[in-house]
């Protein structure tokens, strides 16, 4: 996951080893090439449509501290630059379903899928805050049930638009004077009363048909949505057992939705701190921790949970603090994870603030490349994850450490292809070994796009 200048590690922009040139296209191109060399499948860019506010609607804390979301580049724009400078890395773009019309989403994603040769993944989000809604011309964010109901309609309509051209519709027969076979280009079947675009899309079908579908919802409604649509799901749960429980539930929900559970790949979020030895990695971790300012960490936690700064008592149990401010983040799954870790670790509010500023309570394996590789293999073998979302503490250094120390160990264990191995397939979906239901051109569209 690439989200500079601040990722999960809140002090990233303050660390001397962080590259501050993140407004330059070459910054992202260099990272993408590093990821390609390291055997990564996707360069994923999250997104938000507003600078995070506190309970009074003020952005001062976020901007002054350089908090997560203080700066957010448009993922499509960045990944378009990356597409022309790389050949294999998947391009994971976050696009919200709550504000843009399906036609705009379909055309943008299909364009990038064409230009990249079939490497696009769509991270489907519904947005969560009133600040985002206001920036997009809406008074407040819709309730979760309405947002997911809209997301179901939007994804359905986006896929319908992307399938409005049959694979053989673009003819370009100069001799016969036929550019496209109009019998193989169709309007969408969606009901007009739901605002569905009639189409057809002003683009032929892209190399993948449609982007790989990604999602990160951890609430019951979010998991229901993922079970219906997602090919990749991001999970941030409490350790190995927590991730295994979430993965098991997602697979069961997919089965009940009529899908093969193996078509849904669950990826656990981690923030690894890798070094040449355990001592080296421990030293790197200490350097990161030394750049976290307690007062700034507390202010950021107060902002995140929309708390009253004057009422916060740092020695109080963190679980009580979280319970008092339930729903502030707009993400039930994230808040469930925070509460689980705080309960298990008996965190105070101060402990939570410091840990939240370090890694947002994400598992942070620290050690030599061999030890981290062993831990990741353990998670995979235990059924806790099919893959991992690697969140670097600082860029590009943390990714460079991972590629230098962990990736060779994963290759030795047969978990990654050998360095320099040719791509196993041309498109991202094929490389992820996902399966697309082979429908004939006359068969009706079905929401379950995976067989």
CORGIMO-V520685 format. One record per pair of residues at least 6 apart in sequence whose ideal C-beta (glycine too) atoms are under 6 Angstrom apart, sorted by the first residue. I is the first residue (numbers start at 1). GAP is how many residues later the second one is. D is the distance in Angstrom with one decimal. If there is no record, write none. Layout:
# CORGIMO-V520685
i gap d
I GAP D
I GAP D
This chain:
# CORGIMO-V520685
i gap d
1 43 5.0
1 388 5.5
1 390 4.8
2 29 5.9
2 41 5.9
2 43 5.6
3 43 5.2
4 18 3.9
4 391 5.3
5 8 4.2
5 17 5.4
6 6 5.0
6 7 5.6
6 60 5.6
6 62 5.0
7 384 5.5
8 263 5.6
8 351 5.1
8 352 4.4
8 354 5.8
8 383 5.1
9 384 4.0
10 347 4.0
11 280 4.1
11 281 5.0
12 6 5.4
12 382 5.0
13 53 4.6
14 277 5.1
15 276 5.2
15 379 5.1
17 377 5.6
17 380 4.7
18 376 4.5
19 376 6.0
19 377 5.9
21 6 5.2
25 56 4.3
28 50 5.2
28 54 5.5
29 53 5.8
29 56 4.3
31 365 5.6
32 11 5.1
32 50 4.5
32 54 4.9
32 57 5.2
34 365 5.8
35 8 5.4
35 54 5.4
36 50 5.9
36 52 5.3
36 53 4.7
38 365 3.7
38 369 4.7
39 377 4.2
39 378 6.0
41 49 5.4
42 48 3.6
42 50 4.5
42 79 5.7
43 46 5.2
44 48 3.4
45 30 3.9
46 48 5.2
47 28 5.2
47 47 3.8
48 21 5.0
48 24 5.2
49 83 4.0
49 86 5.3
50 81 3.6
50 82 4.5
50 85 5.0
51 8 4.5
51 11 5.5
52 10 4.8
52 17 4.5
53 6 5.6
53 78 5.0
54 7 5.7
54 249 4.4
55 251 3.8
61 238 5.2
61 242 4.3
62 8 5.1
63 7 5.5
65 231 4.9
65 235 5.7
67 233 5.3
75 18 4.2
75 19 5.4
76 17 5.3
76 32 5.8
79 12 4.3
79 14 5.5
83 32 5.5
83 33 4.0
88 335 5.4
90 29 5.1
90 31 5.5
90 338 4.2
91 25 5.7
91 28 5.2
91 29 5.2
92 29 4.3
92 31 5.6
94 29 4.2
94 31 5.7
95 10 5.7
96 29 5.1
96 31 4.6
97 29 5.8
97 54 4.2
97 57 4.1
98 28 5.2
98 29 4.7
98 49 5.7
99 37 4.0
102 52 5.1
102 55 3.8
102 56 4.9
102 95 5.8
103 94 4.0
105 53 5.2
106 52 4.5
106 55 4.0
106 56 5.4
106 95 5.7
109 11 5.9
109 13 5.6
109 102 5.2
110 52 5.6
110 93 4.8
110 96 4.7
112 8 5.0
113 7 4.2
113 93 3.8
113 95 5.7
113 98 5.8
114 92 5.1
117 90 6.0
118 89 3.0
118 90 4.5
118 309 3.5
119 309 4.8
120 91 4.1
121 90 5.4
121 91 4.0
121 93 5.2
122 89 4.3
122 91 5.9
123 91 4.3
124 91 5.1
126 21 3.9
126 25 5.2
128 202 3.0
129 201 5.6
130 10 4.6
130 11 5.3
133 7 5.4
133 8 4.4
144 77 6.0
148 73 5.1
148 77 5.5
153 41 5.8
155 74 5.7
156 291 5.7
157 33 5.4
157 39 4.8
159 51 5.3
160 28 4.2
160 30 5.9
160 285 5.5
161 27 5.9
161 38 5.1
161 40 4.5
162 48 4.5
164 22 5.5
164 35 4.5
164 36 3.6
164 37 5.0
165 20 5.3
165 39 4.6
165 40 4.6
166 18 3.9
166 275 5.1
167 38 5.5
169 11 5.5
169 12 5.3
169 15 3.7
169 16 5.1
170 10 5.5
170 34 4.3
171 7 4.9
171 9 5.9
171 10 5.4
185 15 5.0
187 11 5.0
187 12 5.3
188 8 6.0
188 11 4.4
190 6 3.1
207 220 5.4
208 219 4.8
208 221 5.1
212 19 5.1
212 216 5.4
212 217 5.2
213 16 5.3
213 17 5.4
213 18 5.1
214 18 4.4
215 11 4.6
215 15 4.2
215 18 5.7
216 18 4.0
217 8 5.6
217 9 5.8
218 115 2.2
219 113 4.0
219 114 5.0
223 27 5.7
223 30 5.7
226 7 4.9
227 26 3.5
227 27 4.4
227 30 4.8
228 29 5.3
231 203 5.1
232 33 5.1
233 17 6.0
233 33 5.0
234 33 5.5
234 155 5.2
235 8 5.6
235 11 5.0
235 31 5.6
235 33 5.4
236 33 4.2
236 101 5.8
236 126 5.8
237 6 4.5
237 9 4.9
237 100 5.8
238 99 5.7
238 102 4.1
238 103 5.3
240 139 5.6
240 144 4.7
243 25 4.7
243 141 4.2
243 142 5.8
244 139 5.3
244 140 4.1
247 19 4.3
250 16 5.8
251 10 3.7
254 7 4.8
254 10 4.8
255 6 5.2
258 190 5.9
259 189 5.9
259 191 5.6
263 187 4.4
265 121 4.3
266 120 5.2
267 120 4.4
267 121 5.8
267 122 5.0
268 117 3.9
268 120 5.6
269 93 5.0
269 120 4.5
270 93 5.1
270 118 5.4
271 88 4.4
271 91 5.0
271 93 4.5
271 120 4.8
271 122 5.9
272 93 5.1
272 100 5.4
272 130 5.9
273 8 5.3
273 11 5.4
273 12 4.7
273 93 4.2
274 7 5.9
274 95 5.8
274 98 5.6
274 127 4.4
274 128 5.3
274 131 4.4
274 132 5.2
275 6 3.3
275 9 5.5
277 91 5.3
278 89 4.8
278 90 5.5
281 85 5.0
281 86 5.1
285 81 5.1
288 105 5.5
292 65 5.0
297 56 4.3
297 57 5.3
297 60 3.9
298 55 4.7
301 52 4.1
301 55 5.6
302 7 5.1
302 10 5.9
305 20 4.1
305 23 4.6
306 22 4.1
307 18 5.5
314 35 5.0
314 36 4.0
315 33 5.3
316 33 5.3
318 24 4.0
318 29 4.1
318 30 6.0
318 31 5.3
318 34 4.0
319 20 5.7
319 23 5.0
319 24 5.2
321 28 5.0
322 16 5.8
322 17 5.1
329 6 5.9
338 23 5.9
341 20 4.7
342 10 5.8
355 6 5.8
365 7 4.8
365 10 4.9
369 36 3.2
369 37 4.5
369 40 4.6
370 39 5.0
372 34 5.0
373 33 5.5
373 36 3.6
373 37 5.1
377 36 5.9
379 6 4.9
392 6 3.4
392 7 4.7
410 6 4.6
424 7 5.6
425 6 4.9
435 16 5.6
437 14 3.7
